[in-house]
């Protein structure tokens, strides 16, 4: 490790690089679905179960990494988790059946999720409480760009090489990030050997974390708000391709344009934090999210909207999410100086779990209509807003936020 303190920008760059691993792992192999299905003699629907297994691993694994990050420091768990990730990448590349491929995707997620938990904890290690909302916005800005680039990169790889090279490329990316971490990102968190790794004390720690109103309110509200993102990812394909019959090429363009909403939301958040507190921005964005999706439900039921109006509503949704996620994460973690890793892992698990339930709910409706998707978006936003209003965490908020 470097004995000198790295610059602020370089720390953000390394943390942002870790944050891109998950979207790259999810999106880069999507263009290879048909090739993978053909090689294993199965269907693309069967191959898509590898996404399900990945999300399951991503949600479960976060629970266990928090205590490890608190007990042993940030770097050791990162190295071991990423080593598991690299091994599972090789397993995916060398799989001889779709079942083996799906299983290794689960293991891949169990290794990968340490990066997400570790990044959230390290934001508070390297930056002050006042800075954390802005830092989370910058990290989400980096994260927002990844889904725009990953499918194109995966398509370029699979057009010229065997699909397994997607996973070899992921290994190369992770090794480079680990080298940067080892040589240039010093460990600033002091490991706490009193943190227990036994199940009962771990559960007691999680109960204590959940008992903090500020954490529980902002974590649950943000999880429901992010449920809208999961519904959008699962439902936009149904609406745009099946209902409005846009071409796959035009869909890719619309998807990229909508994703700019996340980037815009982050940029607005960074600028407005100079004059508005994170708490106010969070409440404003959540209210706009709720009102916009309720209007989307009304218009969908009455058949008011065409493809462009629908895309505009998605754009507003993603812009709001670009503000609720970074502010909600910073506000949820603000009360903690100890057990930061455990708080981060519990927050991530709840976000993935609740978001996954909303995503799965989209599949329950065998329809090409936008109405079920709009209703689920509204349920997610109303639940988020209700948690914030009923929870009334304002009395516990750190004054600097």
N, C-alpha and C positions, 0 to 999 in steps of 0.2 A: 504494500500500500504506500501511497505517497505521503511523506512526512509533512508536506506543505498543504495548506488549506486550499481546496479547489475554489474557483470562482463560483459565484451564485449562478451564472448562466450555465456553467458546465454541470453543476449539480442538477439543475432543472433538466438539462439535456439527457443525463444518464437516467434519472428517474423517469423521464418521458419515454426513453428507449425501452425501459422495462415495461412500461404501460402499453407499449405497442405489441408486445409478444402475443397477448391473448387475441386481439383482432386479427393479427397476421395468421395466427394458428387457425382461427375460425374461417377466414375469408380466402386465404391463398389457395386452398385445395378445392374450393367450390367448382372452378372450371374443369377440374379433373374427374368429376363425378361419373361421367359417361365412360371414361377410360377405365376407371377403377371397377365400375360395374361390369364392363366387358371382360376385363382380365379375370375377375372372380366368378364370372358366369351368373350374375345376379342382376337385380334392377337398381336403378338410381334411388328409388324409394328405400330399398334395403340399405344402400350406402348412406342415405341421409340419417339413419339411426346412429351413425358415428357422431353427428352433431348432438343428438340427444344424450349419448353417453358422455360426451365432452362436457355438456352443461351440468350433468349430474355430478361428475367429478369436480367441476369448478365450484359448485355450491358446497359439497361435502368437505372438500379439502381445506377450505378457508377456516373452518372451525378449529382445526388442529394446528395450523401454523401460527396462530396468534400467541399461544403460550410459549411455543418454541422461540419465536422472535423476541419475546420478553425475557426468557430465561438465558438464552445463549447469545443474544445480540442479533443484529440484523443480517450480518454477512454469512455466518455459518449456515443458517437455514436456507438462505438464498442459494448458496453453492450446492447444497445437497438436493434441494428441490429442483434446481435447474439441471443437475446431473441426472435425476430421474426423468426429467423432460427430454433430455438428449437421448437417453437409452430408449425411451418410448417412441421417439421420432424414428430411430433405427428400426424398432419393432413395427411401426406403421409401414415404413419403406420396404421391409422384408417380409411382410405378412403374406401368408399363402392362402388365406380365406377371408371372406368378409367378416366372419365372426371374430377372427383374430384381430383384424383391422379395427373393428368396433371396440374390442377389449383394450387394445393399446391406446386408442383415443381417450378412453376413460383414465388410464394411467398417465397419459400425457397431461390431462387436465389437473390431476392430483399433483403433478410436479409444477405445472405452470402457475397455479393459483397463488403460490408463495410470492410471486412478483407483484401481484395486485395488492395483497395484504401488506407486503413489505414496503411498497411505495407509499401507501397511505400513512403508515407508521413513520416512515423516514421524513415525510413532509414536516411533521412536528419535531423531528430530531434536528433538522437543518435550518428550519425557519421559525420565526416567532408566531405567536398566536394571531397577531394583527395581520401578518403576511399570508397566512394559510389560505384564506378564500381566493386571493389572487393567484397563488401558486397552484391550487387545485384547478383554477380556470385555465392556466397555461398548460397544465398536464392534459386536461380534457381537450384543449385545442390540438395538441399533438395527437391525442387519441382519435380525434374526429377525422384527421387527415388519413389515418391508416386504412379505414374501410374503402376510401376512394382509390387507394393505390394497390391494395392487396389483391383484388380479383384480376386487375390488369397484369400485375407481376406474375400471378399464378398462371394466367392465360399464356403469357409469353414463354414461361417455362415449359408448360405442357405442349405448346405448339412445336417446340424444337427438341424436347427431351422427354424421357419416360416420366410418368407422374410422380414416381418416387423421389425425383429431384426436388420437388416442392419441400419435402421433409429434410432433405440434405441441406437445402438453402436455409431452412429454419434453424438447423443446427449451427450453421456458419454465423447467422445473425446473433444467436444466443451466446456463442463462444466469444464473439467480438464484444458484446455488452458485458460479459463477465470479466473479460480482460480489462476493460475500462474501469469497471468497479474495483477490481483487485488493486490496480496500480494508481488510480486517481481519486477514488471515493473513500476517504477514511471512515472508520467506524467511530461515530461520536456518541452512540448510545452505550451506557454502561450496563452490561448484562446483570440481571437480577436472579441470583441462584435460589432465592426464596420462592420463586414462581414454581408451583407444583405442576407436574405433568400427569398426575393421577386423575382419573375421571371425576371423582367426587369433588376435589378442590377446584378442578377446571369448571365444573358446573356451578359451583358456588361463586367463582369469579364472574362467570357470565350472568348469574342472577344479580350480582352486585352492580354490574355494568348496566343491565336493563333497568335496575331500580332508579338510575339517574334519569330524571324526567327529560332533561335537555337531550340526552343521547337517544332515549327511546322514541320521543316525539319526532325529532328530525330524521332519525333513521327510518322509522316506519313511514313517515310522510314522503321522504325521498324515495323509498322503495316502491311505494304506490305510484309516485310520479314517474319513476323509471319503468313501471309496468306499461306505461304508454309507449315507451320506446320498443319494448318487446312485442306489443300488439302491432305497432307500426311495421316492424321487421317481418312479422308473420303475415300481416294482413294486406300490406301494400301490394304484394304480388297478386293476391286474389283480386283486389279492386282494379288495379291498372291493367293486368293482363287478361283477366277473365271478364270483368264487367265492362271495361272501356276498350278492350281488344287492342291495346297498343302493341307495337312490335317489340320484340326483345331488345333490339338496338335502341329504340326510343325509350324503353323502360330504363335502360342503363343510364341514359342521359338524364331522365327525370330523377332517378335515384341519386345521381351525383349532385344535381341541383338542389334537391331537398336536403342532402347531407350538409350543404353549405350553411343551412340554418343552425346546425350545431356550432359551426365555426363563428357565425355571426353572434349567436348567443354568448359565447365565451368572450368575444371581443367587447361586446356591450357590457358584460359583467365586469371585465377588467377596468374599463373606462368609468363605469358608474360607481365602482367601489370607492373611488376617490371622493365622492360626494355623498354616497348613500351607504349605510351599513349593510352587511351581509344579510342580517335578519330582515330588513325592509325589502331588499331586492328579492329575497327568497319568497316572501309573502306576495309581492307584486307578480312575480313570474308564475307562481302557483295559481293565483287567481285568474290571470290571463289564460293559462293552460285550461283551467276548468271551464271558463266562459266560452272559449273558442270551440272546445270539443262538444259542449252542449249545443252550440249553434250548428256544429257539424252534424249532430244527431238529428236535429230538427230538419235541416235541409236534406239529409239523406232519406229520411222517412217520406218527405214530400217530393222527392225527386228533383230538387232545385239545381244540383251541382253537376257540372261537366268535369272532364278530366283535369282541366287547368285549375278550376276552383278547388277541387279535391287536393291537388298538389299544393295549392296555397295554404290550405288548412294544415297539411302535414308539415309544411315549412314553418308555420307558426308554432306548431307543437315542438319541433326539434329546436327552434330558437329558445323556447321556454326551458326545455330540458338542458340546454347549454348554460342556463343560469341556475336552475334548481339543484343540479347535481353537485357542482363545486361548492356552492354556498351551503347546501345541506350537509355535505361531508365535513366541511370545516366546522360548522355549528355543532354537529353531532360529536365530534372528537374534541371540541374545545375544553370540556371539563376535566380531561384526563392528562395527568403527568406520569402516572404509573399505569401499568396494564394497557399501554397504548396498542401493542400488537394484538392483544385479545379483543379490545374494542374494535379495532380495524377489521379483524377476521369475522367478528359477529355481525358487524355492519354489512360486510360483503356477502356473507351467507344469506342474510335476510333479503338483500337486494336481488341476488340471483334467484333465491327461492320464490319470492313473491312475483318477480318478473317472469320467471319460468312458468308459474301457474297461469298468468295472464296469456302468455304465448301459447301454452297448451290449450287454453280455452278457445282460441281462434279455430283450432282444428275440429272442435266439437260441432261447429256449424258447417254443414255441407251446403255451402251457398256461394254464389258469385256476386252477391249484393254487398254494398258497403255498409248496410245498416248494422249487422252484428259487430263489425269492426268498430264502427262509430260508437255503439253502445258500450263495448268493452273499454274504449278510450275514455268515455265519460265516466264509467264506474271507477277506473283507476284514478282519474283526476279528482273526482268528488271524494273518494276515500282519502286521498292525500290531503285535500283541503280540510276535510272533517277532522282528521287526526291533528292537524296543526291548530285548528280553532278550538277543539275540545281539549287538547292537551295543554294549551296555554303555557308554552315554555318561556314566555317573555321575562318572567321574574327571575329566571335562573341564568339568563344570557350574560356572558361576559360583556362588560360595557364597551370593550374595544371593538366588538363585532356589531 
